[in-house]
Amino acid sequence: MTRNEGTLDRAARIILGLILLSLTVVGPQTMWGLIGIVPLLTGLVGSCPLYSILGISTCPLKK
């Protein structure tokens, strides 16, 4: 998979993913917080499948 996320995009996804995952432990303690796995994984990997489908790239590096 080619990288299609920039640094700011990746950081935002990781932070959002961690916040959503924390909802399973603190706060309303709902299982909906598990949706945070998606942005967390895409942020860690640096590639978003939806960006690939739509032809979007926030990564400044061209390969």
C-alpha positions as CSV (number, residue, x, y, z in Angstrom):
1,M,0.0,0.0,0.0
2,T,1.4,3.4,-0.9
3,R,1.3,6.2,1.7
4,N,-1.4,8.7,1.0
5,E,-1.7,10.5,4.3
6,G,0.4,13.5,5.3
7,T,1.8,14.0,8.8
8,L,-1.0,16.2,10.1
9,D,-3.6,13.8,8.7
10,R,-1.9,10.8,10.4
11,A,-1.6,12.6,13.7
12,A,-5.3,13.7,13.7
13,R,-6.4,10.1,12.9
14,I,-4.3,8.6,15.7
15,I,-5.5,11.1,18.2
16,L,-9.1,10.6,17.1
17,G,-8.8,6.9,17.2
18,L,-7.4,6.9,20.7
19,I,-10.1,9.2,21.9
20,L,-12.8,7.0,20.4
21,L,-11.2,3.9,21.9
22,S,-11.1,5.5,25.3
23,L,-14.9,5.7,25.2
24,T,-15.0,1.9,25.8
25,V,-13.2,2.4,29.1
26,V,-14.2,5.8,30.5
27,G,-17.1,8.1,29.8
28,P,-20.3,6.4,28.5
29,Q,-18.5,3.0,28.3
30,T,-20.1,2.1,25.0
31,M,-18.9,-0.4,22.5
32,W,-19.3,2.3,19.8
33,G,-15.9,3.4,20.8
34,L,-14.4,0.4,19.0
35,I,-15.0,2.4,15.7
36,G,-11.8,4.2,16.8
37,I,-9.8,1.2,15.6
38,V,-10.3,2.3,12.0
39,P,-8.8,5.8,12.2
40,L,-6.1,4.5,14.6
41,L,-5.0,1.8,12.2
42,T,-5.1,4.0,9.1
43,G,-3.1,6.7,10.9
44,L,-0.5,4.2,12.0
45,V,-0.1,2.6,8.6
46,G,-0.2,5.9,6.7
47,S,-2.6,4.7,4.1
48,C,-6.4,5.1,3.8
49,P,-8.3,2.8,1.5
50,L,-11.0,5.4,0.9
51,Y,-8.4,7.9,-0.2
52,S,-7.0,5.4,-2.6
53,I,-10.5,4.8,-4.1
54,L,-11.2,8.5,-4.4
55,G,-7.7,9.4,-5.7
56,I,-7.0,11.7,-2.8
57,S,-3.6,12.2,-1.2
58,T,-2.5,14.5,1.6
59,C,1.1,13.1,1.6
60,P,3.6,15.6,0.1
61,L,5.9,12.9,-1.2
62,K,5.2,11.7,-4.7
63,K,6.4,8.2,-5.6
